[in-house]
Amino acid sequence: MLIIPVIDISQGVVVQATKSDRKSYKPIKSSISDNPDPESILTSYLKLYPFKIIYIADLDAIEGKKNQSKLINRLTSKYKDCEFWLDAGIEQIYNKFQYKSNNLRYILGTENEFSIDEFRKLIDNNPEIILSIDINKKGNFYNSDILNYSDEWPKKVIIMMLHLVGSGEGIDISNIEKIIKYDSSSELFVAGGINSASNIKKLKSMDIKGCLIASALHQKKISRKDLIEYNN
């Protein structure tokens, strides 16, 4: 199981993502860092455990506002030993020259509207892209047509349960099982709702390759001991 810490950035600071209500996101209050500055949060993560992959969401870019590329470029340049998975919306995949790091991989979220033909072109032009299958407030799949083309999914796929992000309510077993039935070749990762080491253990038993976590780390619900035991 690969455990990946999450950094959600808005207006230059790390915010507490709470489900998909982005207008209500506020600077994060963390038990592992006294500062919501992205570099402080990243440093705190790496003190907790030597993570090799960091997930970053540029929420401003996702919402069509001025992106945080300068800040993110600074982080990816400074922490060259880490690989960064970046969700900055579909437009930033087309305009990726703004993000200049070689240790960065783009995420294509189904929250964006795109056709199957567009999806194929994006995959062809960005072979390292990661697909994020996003689930809305009601627990339904965004752009659900993509489920019918699981044989064309890239190597890595995130099941992004936006309806559970920051909730601490635990994982959505039902929707995870639905995705597992659709695909057998991609490596599956889960994000949203993870609140304990027992959740990680359950995901591992389902052959999920990794999980994305923020709140449980900031609230110390998952300890360094847990990370050592389950991360690989």
C-alpha positions as CSV (number, residue, x, y, z in Angstrom):
1,M,0.0,0.0,0.0
2,L,1.3,3.4,-1.0
3,I,0.2,6.3,1.2
4,I,0.2,9.7,-0.4
5,P,-0.2,12.9,1.6
6,V,-2.4,15.6,0.1
7,I,-1.9,19.4,-0.1
8,D,-4.9,21.4,-1.2
9,I,-3.8,25.0,-2.1
10,S,-6.0,28.0,-2.5
11,Q,-4.7,31.6,-2.6
12,G,-1.2,30.6,-1.6
13,V,-2.1,28.6,1.5
14,V,-3.1,25.0,2.4
15,V,-6.8,24.7,3.1
16,Q,-8.9,22.2,4.8
17,A,-10.9,20.5,2.1
18,T,-14.4,19.6,3.3
19,K,-16.4,17.5,0.9
20,S,-16.8,19.4,-2.4
21,D,-17.9,22.7,-1.0
22,R,-14.8,24.6,-2.1
23,K,-16.3,28.0,-1.2
24,S,-16.2,27.1,2.5
25,Y,-12.6,25.9,2.5
26,K,-10.5,27.6,5.2
27,P,-6.8,27.6,6.0
28,I,-5.9,24.3,7.6
29,K,-5.5,23.8,11.3
30,S,-3.0,21.1,11.8
31,S,-1.6,19.1,14.7
32,I,1.7,18.6,12.8
33,S,2.2,22.1,11.6
34,D,1.5,25.5,13.1
35,N,1.5,27.2,9.7
36,P,-0.8,26.7,6.6
37,D,2.0,27.7,4.3
38,P,2.5,24.9,1.7
39,E,6.2,24.5,2.3
40,S,5.6,24.2,6.1
41,I,2.9,21.6,5.5
42,L,5.1,19.6,3.1
43,T,8.1,19.8,5.5
44,S,5.8,18.5,8.3
45,Y,4.7,15.6,6.2
46,L,8.3,14.7,5.4
47,K,9.3,14.9,9.1
48,L,6.4,12.5,9.8
49,Y,7.5,10.0,7.1
50,P,9.8,10.1,4.0
51,F,6.9,10.1,1.5
52,K,8.0,9.7,-2.1
53,I,4.8,10.9,-3.7
54,I,2.9,14.1,-2.8
55,Y,-0.6,15.0,-4.2
56,I,-1.3,18.7,-4.8
57,A,-4.6,20.2,-5.8
58,D,-4.3,23.7,-7.3
59,L,-7.9,24.7,-6.4
60,D,-7.6,28.1,-7.9
61,A,-6.6,26.6,-11.3
62,I,-9.4,24.0,-11.0
63,E,-11.9,26.8,-10.5
64,G,-10.6,28.8,-13.5
65,K,-8.9,31.5,-11.4
66,K,-5.2,32.5,-11.5
67,N,-3.2,29.3,-10.9
68,Q,-0.6,28.7,-8.2
69,S,2.1,27.5,-10.7
70,K,4.9,29.7,-9.3
71,L,4.4,28.3,-5.8
72,I,4.1,24.8,-7.1
73,N,7.1,25.1,-9.3
74,R,9.1,26.2,-6.2
75,L,8.0,23.2,-4.2
76,T,8.7,20.7,-7.0
77,S,12.1,22.2,-7.7
78,K,13.1,22.2,-4.0
79,Y,11.9,18.7,-3.3
80,K,13.4,16.9,-6.3
81,D,13.3,13.5,-4.5
82,C,9.5,13.5,-4.4
83,E,7.2,12.9,-7.3
84,F,4.2,15.3,-7.4
85,W,0.8,14.4,-8.6
86,L,-0.9,17.6,-9.7
87,D,-4.6,18.3,-10.2
88,A,-4.9,21.7,-11.7
89,G,-7.9,21.2,-14.0
90,I,-8.1,20.2,-17.6
91,E,-6.9,23.5,-19.0
92,Q,-3.6,23.3,-17.2
93,I,-3.0,19.9,-18.9
94,Y,-3.2,21.7,-22.2
95,N,-1.1,24.6,-20.8
96,K,1.4,22.6,-18.9
97,F,4.3,24.8,-19.8
98,Q,3.3,26.8,-16.8
99,Y,4.4,24.0,-14.5
100,K,8.0,23.3,-15.3
101,S,9.0,20.4,-13.1
102,N,10.2,17.0,-14.4
103,N,9.0,15.3,-11.2
104,L,5.4,16.2,-11.8
105,R,2.5,14.1,-13.2
106,Y,-0.8,15.5,-14.2
107,I,-4.2,14.3,-13.0
108,L,-7.3,14.4,-15.3
109,G,-10.4,14.5,-13.2
110,T,-13.8,13.4,-14.5
111,E,-15.2,16.4,-12.7
112,N,-14.1,18.2,-15.9
113,E,-16.3,17.9,-18.9
114,F,-14.7,16.0,-21.8
115,S,-15.7,13.7,-24.5
116,I,-14.3,10.2,-25.0
117,D,-12.5,11.4,-28.1
118,E,-10.9,14.2,-26.1
119,F,-10.0,11.7,-23.3
120,R,-8.2,9.5,-25.9
121,K,-6.2,12.5,-27.2
122,L,-5.2,13.6,-23.7
123,I,-4.0,10.1,-22.9
124,D,-2.1,9.8,-26.2
125,N,-0.4,13.1,-25.7
126,N,0.3,12.6,-21.9
127,P,1.1,8.9,-21.4
128,E,2.0,9.5,-17.7
129,I,-1.3,11.1,-16.9
130,I,-3.3,9.8,-14.0
131,L,-7.1,9.5,-14.3
132,S,-9.2,10.6,-11.3
133,I,-12.7,9.2,-11.3
134,D,-14.6,11.8,-9.3
135,I,-17.7,11.2,-7.2
136,N,-20.0,14.1,-6.4
137,K,-21.9,15.2,-3.2
138,K,-24.7,12.7,-3.9
139,G,-22.3,9.8,-4.3
140,N,-22.7,9.7,-8.1
141,F,-19.9,9.6,-10.7
142,Y,-19.0,12.7,-12.7
143,N,-18.8,12.0,-16.4
144,S,-19.9,8.5,-15.9
145,D,-19.5,7.5,-19.6
146,I,-15.8,7.0,-18.8
147,L,-16.8,3.9,-16.9
148,N,-17.6,2.2,-20.1
149,Y,-14.1,2.6,-21.4
150,S,-12.1,1.0,-18.6
151,D,-10.0,-0.8,-21.1
152,E,-8.6,2.6,-22.1
153,W,-7.9,3.9,-18.7
154,P,-4.2,4.8,-17.9
155,K,-2.0,2.8,-15.6
156,K,-3.0,4.7,-12.5
157,V,-6.5,5.6,-11.5
158,I,-7.7,7.5,-8.4
159,I,-11.2,6.9,-7.0
160,M,-11.8,10.4,-5.7
161,M,-14.7,10.5,-3.3
162,L,-15.2,14.2,-3.2
163,H,-18.4,13.6,-1.1
164,L,-16.2,12.3,1.7
165,V,-13.0,14.4,1.5
166,G,-12.2,15.9,4.9
167,S,-15.3,14.3,6.5
168,G,-13.6,11.6,8.5
169,E,-16.6,9.4,7.8
170,G,-14.6,6.4,6.5
171,I,-14.3,4.9,3.1
172,D,-17.1,4.3,0.6
173,I,-16.8,0.6,0.0
174,S,-19.8,0.4,-2.4
175,N,-18.3,2.8,-5.0
176,I,-14.9,1.3,-4.6
177,E,-16.2,-2.1,-5.4
178,K,-18.1,-0.7,-8.4
179,I,-14.8,0.6,-9.9
180,I,-12.9,-2.6,-9.1
181,K,-15.5,-4.5,-11.2
182,Y,-15.0,-2.2,-14.1
183,D,-11.2,-2.5,-14.3
184,S,-8.6,-5.2,-13.7
185,S,-5.5,-3.7,-15.3
186,S,-5.1,-0.2,-13.8
187,E,-3.5,0.4,-10.4
188,L,-6.3,1.8,-8.2
189,F,-5.9,4.5,-5.5
190,V,-8.5,5.8,-3.1
191,A,-9.1,9.3,-1.8
192,G,-11.7,10.7,0.6
193,G,-13.0,9.8,4.0
194,I,-10.0,7.7,5.2
195,N,-9.9,8.1,9.0
196,S,-7.9,5.3,10.5
197,A,-5.3,2.6,10.0
198,S,-8.2,0.1,9.8
199,N,-9.4,1.9,6.7
200,I,-6.0,1.5,5.1
201,K,-5.9,-2.2,6.1
202,K,-9.3,-2.7,4.5
203,L,-8.2,-1.0,1.2
204,K,-5.1,-3.2,1.2
205,S,-7.2,-6.3,1.5
206,M,-9.2,-5.1,-1.6
207,D,-5.9,-4.9,-3.6
208,I,-6.0,-1.1,-3.7
209,K,-2.5,0.1,-4.5
210,G,-2.5,3.3,-2.5
211,C,-4.5,5.9,-0.7
212,L,-4.5,9.7,-0.5
213,I,-4.7,11.2,2.9
214,A,-4.8,14.7,4.5
215,S,-7.1,15.2,7.5
216,A,-6.2,11.9,9.2
217,L,-2.5,13.0,9.1
218,H,-3.2,16.5,10.4
219,Q,-5.4,15.2,13.2
220,K,-2.9,12.4,14.1
221,K,-5.5,9.7,13.5
222,I,-2.9,7.9,11.5
223,S,0.5,7.8,13.2
224,R,4.1,7.4,12.1
225,K,3.9,3.8,13.4
226,D,0.9,3.2,11.1
227,L,2.7,4.7,8.1
228,I,5.7,2.5,8.8
229,E,3.5,-0.6,9.0
230,Y,1.4,0.0,5.9
231,N,3.4,2.2,3.6
232,N,5.7,0.6,1.0
